Amino acid sequence: MKIIGKVESLWRYPVKSMRGEELQEAFVGFPGVYGDRVYAFRSSAAPEGFPYLTGREQEKMLQYRPTYRHPERMAKPANLAAAEAIAPGVTPVYGGPADLAVDVETPAGERLAIDDPALMRMLCDGISGRHELTLLRSDHAMTDCRPISLFSLQTVRQLSHELGAEMDKRRFRANVYVELESGNGFGEDAFVGRTLKIGAKTTIAVIERDPRCKMITLDPDTARANPEIMRRLARAHDGKAGIYAAVLVEGTIRSEDEIALLD
């Protein structure tokens, strides 16, 4: 076992394509970070295979701030301690609809329930095409690919250097931002096909590099696009940055936890 870095920060995104929230600790289950991307908006104008309205179509989605109405219930499954006490560890029971209630703060500062029709009307404002929206809620994270994503600060710094401008890590919408011992930009690529342990228990299998899209071009505060970021990534890095992983052993991870390479 070799220590390859530590957790710099943890993030989850209650609503797909809306602003994320930083966590001091997070339960990571087989579906991903607890409470991550539980909600999404299905659009009638979206492709069948990817039926969501996202920042690709409505850039202002990034300026909407969702929060759980009962954050204490969404810190972890209610029966986590009892489930973990049963060897070798039982998958805990996830929260129900009342626990998962979300309110969204709009860019104008108005606060609306996630299922408020007024919110859906706002999300459709100013975008081309006819988008009829339906709210989706899922018991597992509606991620684009694997349940959990990792991104190193070294990769953020290298891209900042290549572009000649400071990059905000939040552009990359990772669950786990990592400080690598190696200090190498794109150093996380070396872990594809290998197994990592985060903290005392959580174990993940790194499956692939993360193919990026327009989302990383959008400023996380203003939602203004900088297409040069995607062009640079396509020219120099095969259009990929960061890594995707599947969860092998559930557990709680915390900021500053060590990350170890197991094989």
URNOR-V220575 format. One record per helix or strand of 2 or more residues. SS is the DSSP state (hx for helix, st for strand). FROM is the first residue (numbers start at 1). TO is the last residue. If there is no record, write none. Layout:
# URNOR-V220575
ss=SS from=FROM to=TO
ss=SS from=FROM to=TO
This chain:
# URNOR-V220575
ss=st from=2 to=12
ss=st from=21 to=23
ss=st from=25 to=29
ss=st from=32 to=33
ss=st from=39 to=43
ss=hx from=48 to=50
ss=hx from=59 to=63
ss=st from=65 to=68
ss=hx from=80 to=84
ss=st from=102 to=105
ss=st from=111 to=113
ss=hx from=117 to=124
ss=st from=133 to=137
ss=st from=148 to=152
ss=hx from=153 to=163
ss=hx from=169 to=172
ss=st from=176 to=180
ss=hx from=187 to=191
ss=st from=195 to=198
ss=st from=202 to=211
ss=hx from=214 to=217
ss=hx from=228 to=237
ss=st from=240 to=249
ss=st from=251 to=254
ss=st from=258 to=261
